[in-house]
Amino acid sequence: MALTRDQIVGAALGILREYGLADLSMRRLARDLDVQPGALYWHVKNKQELLTVIAGRILESVDEAASVRGLAVSIRGALLSVRDGAEVVALAHVLESAGPPALLRVRELLAIQGVPDREAQWAADALIHYILGTVTQEQTRAGFTRAGLLEAPADGTDDAFGYGLELFLAGLAAKADGPAGADGPAGADGPRGAVEER
């Protein structure tokens, strides 16, 4: 049977889930698929392109949330579902700033609610960095725990993430209501709908 792009991506996700990003090499992938490494490059240009495709797959399950809060929680859940998911998506976000779509949705939600384009991009970047950073920390700690280098963390990571998210959203809403946002749509009640809906 001829090798397909979907087979390559599926096998790569399998390695990622089982062993993590450190074990995901093109040579390892070719070995698991029982093909020569060169065969992979008929379907993906390089490992960087493969990672961007994998990132899209990781975030496929993200809900079409109507609020920034709901979208952030859904993105976090998708990242946590795959070992080193946050690191993969962070790399893909750098390699391809126009994606993945779930991350672009953060800025779109803010813009829809009336946040000016420049501020919407800045706010979206800040929130994406928060999500990716907190999940990367969780997953790195989990890796050290599996290796016996750290004790299992106490429960409360969900609450900690939620608290930080609420601080971010409250700050965004307060800034929209303040003098800096008073001369445009965001100075009225524009972004509040995006950030306060649960």
C-alpha positions in Angstrom: 0.0 0.0 0.0 1.3 3.4 -1.0 2.4 5.7 1.8 0.0 8.7 2.5 0.3 12.0 4.2 -2.4 10.9 6.7 -0.4 7.8 7.6 2.7 9.9 8.3 0.8 12.4 10.5 -1.0 9.6 12.3 2.3 7.8 13.0 3.9 11.0 14.1 1.1 11.7 16.6 1.4 8.2 17.9 5.1 8.7 18.6 4.3 12.1 20.2 1.6 10.7 22.5 3.7 7.7 23.6 7.2 9.1 23.8 7.1 12.9 23.5 8.6 15.5 21.1 12.2 14.5 21.8 11.6 11.1 20.2 9.9 12.5 17.1 12.5 12.5 14.4 12.1 11.9 10.7 14.4 8.8 10.9 12.3 7.4 13.8 9.1 8.1 11.9 10.4 6.3 8.8 11.4 3.3 10.9 8.0 3.0 12.5 6.4 3.2 9.1 8.9 0.7 7.6 10.0 3.1 4.8 13.1 4.9 3.9 13.4 8.5 5.3 13.4 9.9 1.8 9.9 8.5 1.2 8.5 10.9 3.9 9.6 14.0 1.9 7.3 13.2 -1.0 4.5 14.1 1.5 6.0 16.7 3.8 8.8 19.1 3.0 10.6 18.8 6.3 10.0 18.3 10.0 8.9 21.9 10.5 6.0 21.4 8.0 5.1 18.1 9.8 4.9 19.9 13.1 2.6 22.6 11.8 0.3 19.8 10.5 0.4 18.0 13.8 -0.4 21.2 15.6 -3.5 21.6 13.5 -4.5 18.0 14.4 -3.9 18.7 18.1 -6.2 21.7 18.0 -8.9 20.1 15.9 -11.0 19.3 18.9 -11.2 22.9 20.1 -14.8 24.1 20.4 -16.2 27.0 18.4 -16.5 29.0 21.6 -18.4 32.3 21.6 -16.3 33.8 24.3 -12.5 34.2 24.8 -12.8 32.5 28.1 -14.4 29.4 26.6 -12.0 29.3 23.7 -9.0 29.6 26.1 -10.2 26.7 28.2 -10.9 24.5 25.1 -7.4 25.2 23.7 -5.8 24.3 27.0 -7.8 21.0 27.1 -6.6 20.1 23.5 -3.0 20.8 24.3 -3.1 18.7 27.5 -4.5 15.8 25.5 -1.2 15.1 23.7 2.2 14.8 25.4 4.3 18.0 24.7 1.2 19.4 22.8 1.9 22.9 23.9 5.5 22.8 22.7 4.5 21.5 19.3 1.8 24.2 18.9 4.2 26.9 20.1 6.7 25.9 17.5 4.0 25.8 14.8 2.8 29.2 15.9 6.3 30.6 15.3 6.8 28.8 12.0 3.4 29.8 10.6 2.0 32.9 12.2 -1.2 32.5 10.1 -2.2 29.5 12.1 -3.3 27.2 13.6 -6.9 28.4 13.1 -7.9 27.9 16.8 -5.3 30.4 17.8 -6.4 32.9 15.2 -9.9 32.6 16.6 -8.7 34.4 19.8 -8.0 37.6 17.9 -11.1 37.2 15.7 -13.3 37.1 18.8 -11.8 40.2 20.2 -12.1 42.0 16.9 -15.7 41.0 16.5 -16.4 42.5 19.9 -15.0 45.9 18.8 -11.4 45.8 20.0 -9.3 47.7 17.5 -7.1 45.6 15.3 -3.8 46.4 16.8 -4.9 46.0 20.4 -6.8 42.8 19.5 -3.6 41.3 18.1 -1.6 42.3 21.2 -4.2 40.9 23.5 -4.5 37.7 21.5 -0.7 37.2 21.6 -0.6 37.8 25.3 -3.4 35.3 26.0 -1.9 32.7 23.6 1.5 33.1 25.3 -0.2 32.5 28.7 -2.0 29.4 27.6 1.0 27.9 25.9 3.3 28.8 28.7 1.2 27.4 31.5 0.5 24.1 29.6 4.2 23.8 28.7 5.1 24.1 32.4 2.5 21.5 33.3 3.7 19.1 30.7 7.4 19.6 31.5 6.7 18.9 35.1 4.7 15.8 34.1 7.7 14.6 32.2 10.1 15.1 35.1 7.5 13.3 37.3 7.4 10.3 35.0 11.2 10.2 35.0 11.2 10.1 38.9 12.9 13.5 39.1 10.0 15.3 40.7 7.1 14.4 43.0 3.7 14.4 41.5 2.2 18.0 41.7 -0.6 18.7 44.0 -4.1 19.1 42.5 -5.1 22.6 41.5 -3.6 23.2 38.1 -7.1 23.8 36.7 -7.9 26.3 39.3 -4.5 28.0 38.9 -5.0 28.3 35.2 -8.6 29.6 35.7 -7.4 32.2 38.2 -4.7 33.6 35.8 -7.2 33.6 32.9 -9.7 35.6 35.0 -7.0 38.1 35.9 -6.2 38.5 32.2 -9.8 39.0 31.2 -10.6 41.4 34.0 -7.6 43.5 33.0 -8.7 43.5 29.4 -12.2 44.5 30.4 -10.9 47.2 32.7 -8.6 48.7 30.1 -11.5 48.8 27.6 -13.5 50.8 30.1 -10.7 53.1 31.0 -9.5 56.4 29.4 -7.2 54.5 26.9 -10.2 52.9 25.3 -12.8 55.6 25.7 -12.4 57.1 22.2 -13.4 54.0 20.2 -15.8 51.0 20.1 -13.7 49.2 22.8 -14.3 52.0 25.2 -18.0 51.3 25.3 -19.1 47.8 26.0 -17.5 46.2 23.0 -14.9 43.7 24.4 -16.9 42.9 27.6 -19.1 40.6 25.7 -16.2 38.6 24.4 -14.4 38.3 27.7 -17.2 38.0 30.2 -19.5 35.4 28.6 -19.1 32.0 30.2 
